[in-house]
């Protein structure tokens, strides 16, 4: 597990690059293009920051001739079936989950109209690392978070892939697997991987170049820059949502108190770009405040905002509601009521 985000990330990015190329052929001003493109891209099926598995009573394979050969060997290899699922946020994706408790190995057979059909095996270790083997080349070009060893062997069948996985898997304490915890673990690990990706600003320009080249294309810097600008903004939006989610999990605020301020809540963290920082606080402060606290010295956003807030009048101050340390360190404030 872990390749899912990479694979759908590549699919989405290739679609974005295609649109960027199409629009840049008729647009001369990159900035105006990006603003128009952002609205278009948001109507598409973007890679979600969270997924939810829905269990199906039976398998729904559009191409059973591709999935059956991958599934048939699993029981003889010591696996037991967890169930068939679909992911509501990823249209068209169907998967069948299996586990081998004695070996602490999980396996999923996937089928999707664009991603194809493939199987993967993975183990999570007690030290927080994990390893994944898959028999697909899809997802190449997208990096994965530290501590996740992800390898692809597109020519191997189920038995050969599993034997290779066991032979090369690190010999260290592994976390147990069970049918009861499969869904929770799957959804959590996906969320953690996406939070890591969003915290680093989404997809890097180097990744975009590699993805383009893997698809047989070569794109100039205008295309890379425009695609990166959108993905970075989208990553910051998802990161903001994840921070709010974590704050609500950890805060001692009552539901009533939260409802009173939720429309005035802002999140400040040091991964924010200067543009996004200004957009977040802009509706709540006067223009002269921006000029007074212009960030010429490159002060991190959290420190800059705290400095500004100390200088505001009591009536204009933001109330510090708390902070979180994950997925990134961030401060949560409530803007003043006017």
N, C-alpha and C positions, 0 to 999 in steps of 0.2 A: 504493500500500500504506500502511497506517496507519489506514484507516477500520475495519478488521476489529475491532480492540479497542474502538473507540467504539461500533460497531453492536451487538456482543454485550454490551457494558457496559450499553447502554440496555435491551436485552431483559431482562437479568438484573435490573436495577434496577426495572423496571416490575413484574416478578414479586414482588420483595421488597416494593415499596410496596403491592401488592395484598394480600399476606399481612399486612403491618403493619396496614393498614386493617381487615382482617377480624378480627384478633386484638384490636386496640385497642377494638373495639366491645364486647368482653366482658371486657376486663381494665381494672382501674382503676389498678393500680400498674405504671408503666412499667418499673421496674427488673426486677421479676419477669418481666414479659413478655419483655424482651430476652433474658434467660437461656434461657427456653424457646424463643424464636424462633431463637436462634443454632443450637441443635441441629437444628431443622427445616430451616433454610436450608442447613446444611452437607450435607444429604442431596440437595440439588438440584445441577444442573449449573452451578456457579459459573464466572465468568470465570477461566481458568487464568493463572498467571504465566508459564508456558512452553507452547509448542505444538510439535508435531512433525508434519511433513508426510509422509504415506505415499503413494508413487506407485502409481497404478492402471494396469492394462494398457489400460483403455479408460474412456471417460466414463460416468458414471452420473447422468444427468439425469432427474429426476422429471418435469420439464416442458421437454422439448427445444424446444418451440415458443417458449419464452421465451429460451433460450440461443443457439439457432442464429443468429438475426438479429444477435446481438452478436458472435458468433465469425466469421461469414462474411467480413466486410470486412478482418479483421486481416492476412491474407496479402498482400492487394493493397496494404496500407499499409506493407509492409516488415517485417512481424513473422514470426518463426519460432516454432513450437510447442516449449515445454519439456516439457509433459506434463500429465496429469490427476492430481489429488491429492485426498486427504481429510485432515482433521485429526483425529487420534484423540481429542483432548481436547474437540472441539466437535462433538458428535453431529449428524449430518444435513447437515453442510456439505461441499459438493463444489466444487472449483475447477479451472479450466483455465488454465495459465500460458503466457504468450507473452513474447518479448523482441524488441526492435529494436536490435541492437548498434550500428548506424551512427548512431542517434539517442540512444543511452544511455537507452532507455525500456523499462520493464517494464509488463506488463498482465496482469490476471487477471479472468476471468469467474467470478462466484460464484453459487451457488444454495443456498438454505437454506429450510426450511419456514416459518420465522418472519421471517427477514431478507429474503427475497425473492430476486430475480435482478437482478444488476447487473454493471457492468464498471468497472474503474478503471485509470488510467495513472499512473505515478510515475517520478520521476528523483531519484537521490541525487547530491548535489554534493560536490566535493572539500573544501569548507569545513565539511562535516558537516551541512548543512541538506538538506531534501528537500521536494518538492512532490507533491501527489496531487490528481487530478481524478477524480470518480466521478459516475455518473448515478443516484444514489440520494439520497433525503432521509433515509434511516435513519441513526441515530447522532447526530442533532442534539441539542444540549443537553450533550453530553459534551465537555469541553475536551481539547486535545491538547498535547503537549509543545512548548516553545519551539524554533523552528527548523524546525517542520513546518507548511508552508502547505497546508491541507486545504480543498478547495472542492467543492461539490456542485452538479450541474446535472441534476436528475432528468428533464428533458424531452428531453435530447439522446441521439441514437443514437451508435454507435461512431465513425463517421467524423467527425461534427460535434464530438464530444467530443475526439477526438484532435487535430483541426485547431485547436481552441480551446486545447488544452493546449500544443501547440507554439508557438502565437502568443503565449501569455501566460507561458510558462515563462521564468524568469530566464536571461539570457545570461551564464553563467559556467561554469567547468570542471565537467564532470559525471563521475561515476565510471562506468567501463565495466560492462557487464552481460554475463553469459554463462549458458548453460544449466547449466554445471558448478557455478557458485556460487549459483544462484538459491535453492535450499533453505536453504543456510547463511545467506545474507543475510536472507531472509524471516524465519526463526526468530530470528535475532539482533536484528533491528530490532523485532520484536514484543516480545521480552524486554526490550529497553531502554525501550520505551514503557511497559510494565507496571511496570518498576522505578521509572520516573519517577513514575507515578501512585501507586504504593504509598508512595514516599518522601514524597509530599505529604499522606499520610494517606488515600488513596483518593479517593472522590468528595466534593466539597464540598457544603455545604447549598444553595448557590446553584445548582449543577448539578442537584441533586435537584429543586428547585423548577421549574427550566426543563424538565427531563424530564417531570415531572408535567403541566405546562401543555401541552407539545407533544403529550401523549397525551390531551388534552382534560379533564384533571382539575385540581383545586386542593386542596391538602392542608394541614391545620393543622400547627402546629409540633410537636405530639406525634408525628405520623407522620414528619415530616422528621427529628426528633431521633432517633427509634428506628432508622430506616433508616440514618442517618448513623453511629450508634454501631456498628451491625453492620458496615457497610462499612469503617469505620476499623479495627476490630479485625481484620477479614479482611485488610486491606492490611498491617497490621503483621505478621501471621503469614506472609504471602507475602514480605514484605521480609526477615524473619528467615531464611527459606529461601534467598533469593537471596544474602544475605550469607554464609551458610555455604557455599553453592556457590562463591562467588568466593574465599573463604578457602582452600578445598580446591584450587582451581586454582592459587593463588599460594604456598601454604605449602611449606616445605621439610621439614615433618614427614614421617616415614615412615608407611606405611600401618599398621604395627604400633603405633606410638606413638599414632596417631589413634584406633585401635580401643580403646586403653586408656582414653582420656578422653572419647570421643564422647558417652557417656551423661551426662557431667557438664559438657558445654560450654554456656556461655551467651553471648549476644550483647548488647552494650550500645551503643546509639547515641542520638543526641540527638533523634530523631524519635519516640521512645517516649513514650506517655502515662504519667502517673504511675501509673495503675492497672496497666498492662502491666509497667512497671518493677518494681513490687512483686510481681507474679505471677512474674516471671522469677527474681528473687533470693530470693523468699520461702521456697522449699523448702530453702534452703541457709544461712539466717541466723536467729538467734534473734529473738524479738519485741522484746527490749530493744535490739537493734542498730537496728531500724527506728525506735524512739523516739529513740535517741541521734542518729541522722542523719536526722531528719525534715526534709524539704525545704521549710522555710518561706521560704527566701530565693530560691526559684526557680532553684537551681543546675542547669545542664544535666546530664542523666543520666550522661554519661561522666565528668564532673568529680566529681559527687557519689559515684559508685561508686568511683572511684580514691581519693577522700578516705577513704571508709569502709574500703576494703581496706587502706590504709596503717595504719589504727588496729587492725585485727584481730590477734589473736595469730598466731604463725607456723603453728600447727596449723589455724587457721581461714581463713587467707588463700587467695584465689583466685589461681591461676597465670595470668599474662598470656601467652597463646599467640601473640598477634600482632594485627595490625589490617589493615583494608582501607580503601580510599578510595572504592570504588564497589560498589554503587549509592549508598551514603552512607558517610561516615566512621564506622567502628565498631571497637570493641575486642572481641576474642574471648578469653574466660577459661575456665579449667577450675576447677570448684568443688572444694573439698578432699575427700579421701576420709575417710570416717568409719568 
